[in-house]
Amino acid sequence: MRGLVVNAKMLRLMLTAFIREEVLKVGLQRVVLGLSGGIDSALVAFLAAEALGPENVYAYTMPYRTSNPESEAHARLVAEQLGIRYEVVEITPMVDAYFSLYPQAGNLRRGNKMARERMTILFDHSAAHGALVLGTSNKTELLLGYGTLYGDMASALNPIGDIYKTQVWQLSEEMGVPREVIDKQPSADLWAGQTDEQELGFTYRQVDELLYHMVDLRYSRDELLAAGFAADFVDKIYQMVQNSHFKRRLPIIAKVSNRTIDRDFRYARDWGK
Amino acid sequence: MNFKVALAQIKPKLGCVADNLAMVEAAVERGIAENANLVLFPELAVTGYFLKDLVPEVALSLNSPEIKRLTDLSRHISIACGFVEASTDYRFFNSALYLEKGEILHCHRKVYLPTYGLFDEQRYLARGDRFRAFDSRFGRIGLLICEDMWHVSAPYMLAMDGACTLLCLSSSPGRGLTADESLGSTSAWQKLTSATAMFLNSRVFYCNRVGFEDGVNFWGGSEVVAPCGSLLMRGKLFEEDFVVCSVDEGALRRERIFSPMMRDENLALTVRELRRIEKEREV
């Protein structure tokens, strides 16, 4: 637990500087983000408002008809507290139009489609406002692959992708995210009653502790067991990280030339910035 | 002599040589205006840090017009600045120049190219092969680039070569956030600059950059450290800054009287034992 607790003031400074500098250096001033009503996007909204000023932050709540109405209420609460620009864009017509062609589709396909629908809306608004899309996936989700590829995992800049859910809670306290948003059960809100921890089968605090030792401290399997982590939990999480790795990479390219993009054609994204 | 050193804690743009040279020139002008005698810039100040395949594109030869212009500026103020050096046989080095009175007094090619964690220098850059102190108008100086200083032999050799002033140009990525007050990288460097000064009875001038490249921050916090290891002045964290600090010759003299470790250092013993170790490692 000790290692997961961070200097929240320093973290706040680093993440707001990150947003400000990475946005301004490409010649822009604005960002867009999806505000789900959950803590991750609320925290990103707080960071963005502090970094760029609330007038430069465009937030969108994009509910589907099965979304919990409480989510929208929480998103609105965050937007109003910050004074950022806020709009609700319902995705039910688009999603239902599509699935009228595939009525047999299950929860996974529907959930992914909704996430990707929201992504297209955010990128469209980024073009409309001359803004960058901020990502709201935390390190826990990214490592576990608990997100939709090209959906909620898509963004231009992700300020919270290197902090665990436990640290998201800590920084949210520091920044004054509304209490009800901090305290509620994390949920992807793709269908009624869904909660992350129920779906994953473990709590964020448990898995963050394990991931921190496994990934950040590079404990071996034996060391993890000696530290008191259960073998089946260690193995399960290792598998989840491994099996979702494709989601954290660009598509792989068949190599035929001497300079293949990202393999031997290597430039920083901030090239010339 | 007593003099004033300036640490130009700048924010270079990745791969933009002309823009960065303009930034360097502006800081040189500021140093002159503030009566500094020596101005330091960060590692790779002219190019930015995570260059990858840009290395050959941004490299400058020692006789390029850009380096000539910078060298000419040193008629008014001595300059230490990092850039990518192209050698005549087309190797590319992470180098630092020391310019004084319109001349290149020294060019150090970074020896220890970190290639681990987030670093990948050895992939793109050639490795330097020497540490040499040199004489300047401020006495004998040793020049180090970032990771060089983490190899205890490097500042040691420079000090044994007579350097009383160690200049370290750096592009240190900020990382290792914990519950502590400082980032891991920041507190590690602060210990290192202080301990190095203390061990070697030498002043340490540390110039680190700021800004972000692909989400990686550079934390600044440039320092002037006295030969006793105590901090004289420190730049802001994460923000551009221009630190100007008076350097007292007497402090160096007194420290070398109080703590004559460098005087007592047994060079012959060190060399003899290192030779033995080298020989024993061969088998």
Interface residues (C-beta under 8 A of the other chain):
Chain A: R2 G3 V5 V6 N7 M10 L11 L13 M14 A17 F18 E21 E22 K25 L157 F265 R266 Y267 A268 R269 D270 W271 G272 K273
Chain B: K13 L14 G15 C16 F50 L51 K52 D53 L54 G174 L177 T178 A179 D180 E181 S182 L183 G211 F212 E213 D214 G215 N217 F238
